[in-house]
Amino acid sequence: MQRAIKFLRDDAAATAMEYGMILGLVGAAILVAINLFYTNLATIFFAWAGWFTSPSTTNPVGGS
């Protein structure tokens, strides 16, 4: 019985679980940042591609 109580009160693995959760959150934040960066970069390149195929007097990025 003492062994079971000692096992239940042992919190040594809690730090590993916390590190795993932090690593998961950081990984998710990195994926979101990459996705946002790619979306903005693709928008810029598509604007430039449109400007090169049919140039006009407007700036391809920024609109002025």
C-alpha distances in whole Angstrom, upper triangle without the diagonal:
4,5,5,6,9,10,11,13,14,18,20,21,22,25,26,26,28,31,31,32,34,36,36,38,40,41,42,44,46,46,48,50,51,52,54,56,57,58,60,62,63,64,66,67,68,71,72,73,74,77,78,79,81,81,82,83,80,77,74,71,72,74,77
4,5,5,6,9,10,11,12,16,18,19,21,24,25,25,27,29,30,31,33,35,35,37,39,40,41,43,45,46,47,49,51,52,53,55,56,58,60,61,62,64,66,67,68,70,71,72,74,76,77,78,80,81,82,82,79,76,73,70,71,74,76
4,6,5,6,9,10,11,14,15,17,19,22,22,23,25,27,27,29,31,32,33,35,37,37,39,41,42,43,45,47,48,49,51,53,54,55,57,58,59,61,63,64,65,68,69,70,71,73,74,76,78,78,79,80,77,74,71,68,69,72,74
4,5,5,6,9,10,13,15,16,17,21,21,21,23,26,26,27,29,31,31,33,35,36,37,39,41,41,43,45,46,47,49,51,52,53,55,56,57,59,61,62,63,65,67,68,69,71,72,73,76,76,77,78,74,72,69,66,67,69,72
4,5,5,6,9,12,14,16,17,20,21,21,23,25,26,26,29,30,31,32,35,36,37,38,40,41,43,45,46,47,49,51,52,53,55,56,57,59,61,62,63,65,67,68,69,71,73,74,76,76,77,78,74,71,69,66,66,69,71
4,6,5,6,10,12,13,15,18,19,19,21,23,24,25,27,29,30,31,33,34,35,37,39,40,42,43,45,46,48,49,51,52,54,55,56,58,60,61,62,64,66,67,68,70,71,73,75,75,76,76,73,70,68,65,65,68,70
4,6,5,9,10,11,13,16,16,16,19,21,21,22,25,26,27,29,31,32,33,35,36,37,39,41,42,43,45,47,48,49,51,52,54,55,57,58,59,62,63,64,66,67,68,70,72,72,73,74,70,68,65,62,62,65,68
4,6,8,11,11,12,15,16,16,18,20,21,21,24,25,26,27,30,31,31,33,35,36,37,40,41,42,44,45,47,48,50,51,52,54,56,57,58,60,62,63,64,66,67,69,70,71,72,72,69,66,64,61,61,64,66
4,6,9,11,11,14,16,16,17,20,21,21,23,25,26,27,29,31,32,33,35,36,38,39,41,42,44,45,47,48,50,51,53,54,56,57,58,60,62,63,65,66,68,69,71,71,72,72,69,66,63,60,60,63,66
4,6,8,9,11,13,13,15,17,18,19,21,23,24,25,27,29,30,31,33,34,36,37,39,40,42,43,45,46,48,49,51,53,54,55,57,59,60,61,63,65,66,67,69,69,70,71,67,64,62,59,59,62,64
4,6,5,8,10,10,11,14,15,16,18,19,21,22,24,25,26,28,30,31,32,34,36,37,38,40,42,43,45,46,47,49,51,52,53,55,57,58,59,61,62,64,66,66,67,67,63,60,58,55,55,58,61
4,6,6,8,10,11,12,14,15,17,18,20,21,23,24,26,27,29,30,32,33,35,36,38,39,40,42,44,45,46,48,50,51,52,54,55,56,58,60,61,63,65,65,66,66,63,60,57,54,55,58,60
4,5,5,6,9,10,11,13,14,15,17,19,20,21,23,25,26,27,29,31,32,33,35,36,38,39,41,42,43,46,47,48,49,52,53,54,56,57,58,60,62,62,63,64,60,57,55,52,52,55,58
4,5,5,6,9,10,11,12,14,15,17,18,20,21,23,24,26,27,29,30,32,33,35,36,38,39,40,42,44,45,46,48,50,51,52,54,56,57,58,60,60,61,62,58,55,53,50,50,53,56
4,5,5,6,9,10,10,12,14,15,16,18,20,21,22,24,26,27,28,30,32,33,34,36,38,39,40,42,43,45,46,48,49,50,52,54,55,57,59,59,60,60,56,53,51,48,48,51,54
4,5,5,6,9,10,10,12,14,15,16,18,20,21,22,24,26,27,29,30,31,33,35,36,37,39,41,42,43,45,47,48,49,51,52,53,55,57,57,58,59,55,52,50,47,47,51,53
4,5,5,6,9,10,10,12,14,15,17,18,20,21,23,24,26,27,29,30,32,33,35,36,37,39,41,42,43,45,47,47,49,51,52,54,56,56,57,58,54,51,49,46,46,49,52
4,5,5,6,9,10,11,12,14,15,17,18,20,21,23,24,26,27,29,30,32,33,34,36,38,39,41,42,44,45,46,48,50,51,52,54,54,55,56,52,49,47,44,44,47,49
4,5,5,6,9,10,10,12,14,15,16,18,20,21,22,24,26,27,28,30,32,32,34,36,37,38,40,42,43,44,46,48,49,50,52,52,54,54,51,47,45,42,43,46,48
4,5,5,6,9,10,10,12,14,15,16,18,20,21,23,24,26,27,29,30,31,33,35,36,37,39,41,42,43,45,47,47,49,51,51,52,53,50,47,44,41,42,45,48
4,5,5,6,9,10,11,12,14,15,17,18,20,21,23,24,26,27,29,30,32,33,35,36,37,39,41,42,44,45,47,48,50,50,51,52,48,45,43,40,40,43,46
4,5,5,6,8,10,11,12,14,15,16,18,20,21,22,24,26,27,28,30,32,33,34,36,38,39,40,42,44,45,46,48,48,49,50,46,43,41,38,38,41,43
4,5,5,6,9,10,10,12,14,15,16,18,20,21,22,24,26,27,28,30,32,33,34,36,37,38,40,42,43,44,47,47,48,48,45,42,39,36,37,40,43
4,5,5,6,9,10,11,12,14,15,17,18,20,21,23,25,26,27,29,31,31,33,35,36,37,39,41,42,43,45,45,47,47,44,41,38,36,36,39,42
4,5,5,6,9,10,11,12,14,15,17,18,20,21,23,24,26,27,29,30,32,33,35,36,38,39,41,42,44,44,45,45,42,39,36,33,34,37,39
4,5,5,6,9,10,10,12,14,15,16,18,20,21,22,24,26,27,28,30,32,33,34,36,38,39,40,42,42,43,44,40,37,35,32,32,35,38
4,5,5,6,9,10,11,12,14,15,16,18,20,21,22,24,26,27,28,30,32,32,34,36,37,39,41,41,42,43,39,36,34,31,32,35,38
4,5,5,6,9,10,11,12,14,15,17,19,20,21,23,25,26,27,29,30,31,33,35,36,37,39,40,41,41,38,35,32,30,30,33,36
4,5,5,6,9,10,11,12,14,15,17,18,20,21,23,24,26,27,29,30,32,33,35,36,38,38,39,39,36,33,30,27,28,31,33
4,5,5,6,9,10,10,12,14,15,16,18,20,21,22,24,26,27,28,30,32,33,34,36,36,37,38,35,32,29,26,27,30,33
4,5,5,6,9,10,11,12,14,15,16,18,20,21,22,24,26,26,28,30,31,33,35,35,36,37,34,31,28,25,27,29,32
4,5,5,6,9,10,11,12,14,15,17,19,20,21,23,25,26,27,29,30,32,33,33,34,35,32,29,26,23,24,27,30
4,5,5,6,9,10,11,12,14,15,17,18,20,21,23,24,26,27,29,30,32,32,33,33,30,27,24,21,22,25,28
4,6,5,6,9,10,10,12,14,15,16,18,20,21,22,24,26,27,28,30,30,32,32,29,26,23,21,22,25,28
4,5,5,6,9,10,10,12,14,15,16,18,20,21,22,24,26,27,29,29,30,31,28,25,22,20,21,24,27
4,5,5,6,9,10,11,13,14,15,17,19,20,21,23,25,26,27,27,28,29,26,23,20,17,18,21,24
4,5,5,6,8,10,11,12,14,15,17,18,20,21,23,24,26,26,27,27,24,21,18,16,17,20,23
4,6,5,6,8,10,10,12,14,15,16,18,20,21,22,24,24,26,27,24,21,18,16,18,20,24
4,5,5,6,9,10,11,12,14,15,16,18,20,21,23,23,24,25,22,20,16,14,16,18,22
4,5,5,6,9,10,11,13,14,16,17,19,20,21,21,22,23,19,17,14,11,13,15,18
4,5,5,6,9,10,11,12,14,15,17,18,20,20,21,22,19,16,13,11,14,16,19
4,5,5,6,8,10,10,12,14,15,16,18,19,20,22,19,17,13,12,15,16,20
4,6,5,6,9,10,11,12,14,16,17,17,18,19,16,14,11,9,11,13,16
4,6,5,6,9,10,11,12,14,16,15,16,17,14,11,8,7,10,12,15
4,5,5,6,9,10,10,12,14,14,16,18,15,13,9,9,13,14,17
4,5,5,6,9,10,11,12,13,15,17,15,13,9,10,13,14,17
4,5,5,6,9,10,11,11,12,14,11,9,6,7,10,10,13
4,5,5,6,9,10,9,11,13,11,9,6,7,11,11,14
4,5,5,6,9,10,12,15,14,12,9,11,14,14,17
4,5,5,6,8,10,13,11,11,8,11,14,13,15
4,6,5,5,7,10,9,8,6,9,12,11,13
4,6,5,9,12,12,11,9,12,15,15,16
4,6,10,13,13,14,11,15,18,16,18
4,7,10,11,12,11,14,17,15,16
4,7,8,9,9,12,15,13,14
4,6,8,9,12,14,11,11
4,7,9,12,12,10,9
4,6,9,9,6,6
4,6,6,5,6
4,7,6,8
4,6,8
4,6
4
